[in-house]
Each structure stands twice: as structure tokens, then as C-alpha cells.
Amino acid sequence: MTLKSSGLFVTLDGPGGVGKSTALELSAVQLDNAGALVHTTVEPSRASLGYLARHGTETYQGRELACLIAADRYHHVRTEVQPALDQGYVVLCDRYIASSLVLQRLDGVDQQMIWELNRHVLRPDLSVILTAAPGVIAKRLQARGAHSRFERMHDNSAREATLFTEAATFLQEAGFHTLVIDCTTRSPAQVAEAVSHEITALLTGR
């Protein structure tokens, strides 16, 4: 999938509890206030495939879940992301390829297989990966509550933090424009400001 458009495609990934969704929402507000057209979305998507993937993590595992999530991603891009980009929107997506490179590895799937399933999906203009000290993430996750079996795994925060660092390196080596932000001591507003600043630079640099 090689379509591009006048819009800008930005993805945000990171361990559960790192503050990703909050940062995305605040970034959207900041960009909207600056006059940008903004469309927010999430993966797994809100379509039927995405619903199955999101609520089926107790039923589907390993390769079957990896294939389900990849199928939803291709459908999501075709039916929601690309149309918004064609209309000139900045599309902010909560989770994308980096999350697959982490969560499916936690589920025992080989990294190369994960990449093969996702390598032809639309490449983001900017891949943001949020990180934080595992102890900080664990406390936030405990306060928020686990949303999936991945977040209930033993020593999940430390394992996710390590794998997201590896995913960032993998994507950078694959040529992705990647921004890694350490959220250990930054507030959600500061994280959003860093994201919005990078997006604004990309928009004004065109």
C-alpha cells in the first residue's frame, strides 16, 4: 500500500499505562487550536474486524491474533485513514505497527512474521513511540487497571518497555521517521507539546 496524500499520518505507540491516549487527545486539541484539520482514530479499529481483535484477546492468540490485527489494519487504512488523508487531515492514530511488533512478540510470534504481515501497510509520516521507566508505568497501570491479558502478564511493564525500545530501533532502521519521547518525568501536556511541535515542523516544512 503506497498511497500518499496532502494530509499527514501520525501514529502513537507505547506500553500500557504510559499515557499514550491522553497525549494523543491533548495533541489533537493543540493542533486544532493552531488551525489544523485533525482526525483521531484507534487500533484495533472501531470496525467489525477491530471489535473482534480488541475483545478477542482472551480467545485468539499468537499467529491467529497477529493475522486478525493485521487484517483490521489494512481495512482501517483503506476505509478510514486514507480517506481522511485525502481530505487533508492530520490523522492521529492510537497504536499502529510498533504495537504489533511488541504485543505479538509477547504472544510468541516471531518478529519477522509480524513485519511480513505489516510491511505493505501505509507508512506513517511520523511514528511516535512513548517510553517511561518500567516502575512508573507499572504504578500508572495499577491505578488505571489492566485492559487486556497482555497487561496482566507477569513483569509486563518491563518487558513492554524493552520491546518498544527494540521496535523503535527496528522501525528507524526500516526508514520510518520515528520520534521517541521519554514520559518518565514529563506531564501529559509536555508530551503533547513535543508531539505537536514535531507535527507542526513537518507541516510547515512541506
Buried (B, 14 or more C-beta within 10 A) or exposed (E): EEEEBEBBBBBBBBBBBBBBBBBBBBBBBBBEEEEBBBBBBBBBBEBEBBEBBBEBBEEBBEBEBBBBBBBBBBBBBBEBBBBBBEEEBBBBBBBBBBBBBBBBBBBEBEBEBBBEBBEEBBBBBBBBBBBBBBEBBBEBBEEEEBEBEBBEBEEBBBBBBBBBBBBBEBBBEEEBBBBBBEBEEBEBBBBBBBBBEBBBEBBEEE
